[in-house]
Amino acid sequence: MSAPPIRATYALVDHHGSAVTEATYRGSWQLVQFGFTHCRVVCPRALAKLDEALDLLGDGSPVVALYVTVDPERDTPEVMRAFLAADHPRFTGLTGSAAQTRDAAAAFRVFARRGADPDEIRHTAITYLLDPDGRPAHHWPDTADAATIAADLAGYVLA
């Protein structure tokens, strides 16, 4: 599967309040997932699957796991930090202004639209892998399982 035609750029704030861009993580593989903390089913399932894939990859892997919000109004750095620390501590949450998160989503070709229910945001459910130079290397649809993602990751990051 080839990487989608994305720009893979962002200028956001991490869950510690520090400004970050794709260049911040140069030298590491970046596993990038878009979602939001108030999601009830899809996002928690995706994060759990990625945690499992990273567990299968093993300790010491050169992968930085990033969770980019599509709900910046509610997902402040503090909310992202608390949410991820509770169940997904290996992830760094990224947020920012509405314009910043919209630009990041557009750069990754992520669709996001709020539904009638304030807790419903429909968005693209694809996980992206950026190489150590920040270029798109691979992506997985939401249907990929943890074992497949782990095997693919090993082929890239441990090769």
Residue, then its C-alpha position, 0 to 999 in steps of 0.5 A: m500500500s503506498a502512502p496517500p498524497i499528503r503534505a504531512t505538515y502541522a504547527l500545533v501545541d503538544h499536551h504540555g503546552s509546547a509549540v511543535t511542528e512536523a520538524t520537532y520529531r525529525g529523526s523519529w518515525q511518527l505514527v499520526q492518528f486524528g481523533f478527539t477525546h469525547c469520542r465514544v467508540v471509534c477513537p478509543r478503539a483506534l488508540a487501543k489498537l495502536d497501543e497494541a501494535l506498539d506493544l507488539l513492536g516492542d520497547g525501544s522502537p523509534v516511533v513517536a505516537l501522536y494524537v491530533t485533535v479534530d475538536p480543538e474547542r474542547d481538547t485543550p492541552e490539559v484535556m489531551r494530557a489527562f485523557l492520554a495519561a489515563d489510558h494511552p501514555r505513550f501518545t503525545g496529544l496535539t491541539g491548537s487553534a481551530a485554524q491550526t487544527r483545520d490546517a493540520a487536518a487539511a495537510f493530511r487530507v483528513f475530513a472532519r465535520r461536527g454532527a448534530d450531537p456535540d459529541e459527534i464529529r465525523h472524521t477520517a479514520i486513517t493512521y499515518l506513518l511519517d519517516p524520520d525525515g517527516r515524509p509520508a511512508h505508509h498509512w492504514p485504514d481503520t480496518a487494519d488490525a494491530a498485528t498487521i500494523a505491528a508487522d508493517l511498522a517492523g518492516y519500516v522502523l526496524a529494517 
